[in-house]
Amino acid sequence: MRVLILYRLLIFLLFSSISFSVVGQQKTNPDSISKKMTWFQDAKLGIFIHWGIYAVNGVDESWAFYNKKMTWEAYMKQLNGFTASKYNPTDWVNLIKASGAKYAVLTTKHHDGVALWNTNQGHYSTVKNTPAKRDVLTPFYQELRKQNIKAGAYFSLIDWSHPDYPAFMKDSMRYKVKDQPAKWQKFRDFYQSQLNEVADQFKPDLFWFDGDWEHNAEEWESEKVRANLLSKNPGAIINGRLMGYGDYDTPEQNVPVTRPKYNWWELCMTINNNWGFQHRDTNWKTPSQIIALFADVVSHGGNLLLDIGPKEDGTIPEEQRNVLLELGNWNKKHERAIFGSIPGIALGHFYGPTTLSKDSTKLYLFLQGQTAGQIMVKGLDNAIQSIKVVGSEQELSHKVVGKISWSPVPGLVYIDVPQGVQDKYMTVLELQLDKPVKLYSGRGGFE
């Protein structure tokens, strides 16, 4: 019980008062995209990568000048320090593979406007304006495909460095869209040309937009953007930050207490406090915390997009490498309870994360920490054929109490969890059921 209380307290403290971005007025028909969303729904884990010139001084990516923590000129001087001198895309993808992730999303361009590829639009890039003098995207995407990992491209709609974009700093604007529509159209042509470059050169399986909050769907031409991308790749998935023209919800840094209403969702989460590399940010989440969060997300039917922030030279901080490797070891041991699973039973039937096999005949219970003793499942109207500890396959005993032959109430299931079977992070039990799971609501009926 003490472990359970601590687990719930941890979840609350980590995610109180943090933003939660959702699709909002979703204009996409779920039935029309369900087929292409299959791989995404089964993937469960992706790796987010924020890499750019902000790693040189270790400042807030783009926001450092926008929020006036430093001048724009000082921020852009970081172009001179971005070397990518130790960048090894094979090492990156090997690490992503080892984590168990099925897709990865790399920042092609953040709000600062610096493209990580050789853009032809006459704007800042790592090829033309940094000592790296290279397109760092191409070898990464090539390696992802070589290792059969889906390729995602983050793309900032806003560009605070572009002279034709309205916003510049938090308290200053270059102009208002309604006052200079021709200037705004010039920017729309620019950003959509860059987006076409990304689509044509890298052919992403997933587009991860950001910054849509500054303009409405009509101003962004969101419908046109979606149609254009899908004309190039009908199977491409678009995240929920295109003013209603995306395919899934994107909560940020905040695990929802109940499952989001839209069909698909993905939590993007940092391993420390910031997205990009910052020398002073040492507030690392532990592997245990990340695994607990991942289990919680999967139990609600979502994906976790876990972020890493490489240094300017392309090396990944050891603390982040350790989290990904430990998560990967745990995933490998418990993969059948996670990948390809569907959301578990409602909280209240079992106090912890749960998942189900696709045919709902296997119920997986996730036990936080070093749980031992008896655990309880309520309202399970199924005969349990076996209970195994996932990974070791050790069989556990159970008993049902309170079951009355003439009553529909199924009774309570108590499972004995002995010492010595626990995983060091989170133990998972597999309950083989006699039929697809059926739950008694406790209100005179079944769910």
Secondary structure, 3 states (H helix, E strand, C coil): CHHHHHHHHHHHHHHCCCCCCCCCCCCCCHHHHCCCCHHHHHHCEEEEECCCCHHHHCCCCCHHHHCCCCCHHHHHHHHHHCCCCCCCHHHHHHHHHHHCCCEEEEEEECCCCCECCCCCCCCCEHHHHCCCCCCCHHHHHHHHHHCCCEEEEEEECCCCCCCCCCEEECCEECCCCCCCHHHHHHHHHHHHHHHHHHHHHHCCCEEEEECHHHCCHHHHCHHHHHHHHHHHCCCCEEECCCCCCCCEECCECCCCCCCCCCCCEEEEEECCCCCCCCCCCCCCCCHHHHHHHHHHHHHCCCEEEEEECCCCCCCCCHHHHHHHHHHHHHHHHHHHHHCCCEECCCECCECCCEEECCCCCEEEEEEEECCCEEEEEECECCCEEEEEECCCCCECCEEEECCCCCCCCCCEEEEEECCCCCCCCEEEEEEEECCCCCEECCCCCEC
